[in-house]
Amino acid sequence: MPDATIHTVGVVLTNLAPILYRVKLPNGKVIMAHLSKPLTEAHAVFAIDDRVLLELTLYDFDQARILGLAE
């Protein structure tokens, strides 16, 4: 069975590199988030204050993967 992941929404605070962002979670914690492979290949860029869908693992709550814009 693959490891479970947690999906949540965050707000982009800053763009640190072409695929790396600093994102604020709903509980106020600030984490690092990187683009998923499909978004990297599509050269996706997110602006400050964009709401993004995040995927976190159960093992590390300090990093996340950005899956796309949140609705």
Buried (B, 14 or more C-beta within 10 A) or exposed (E): EEEEEEEBBBBBBEBEEEBEBBBBBEEEEEBEBBBBEEBEEEEBEBEEEBEBBBBBEEEEEEEBBBBBEBE
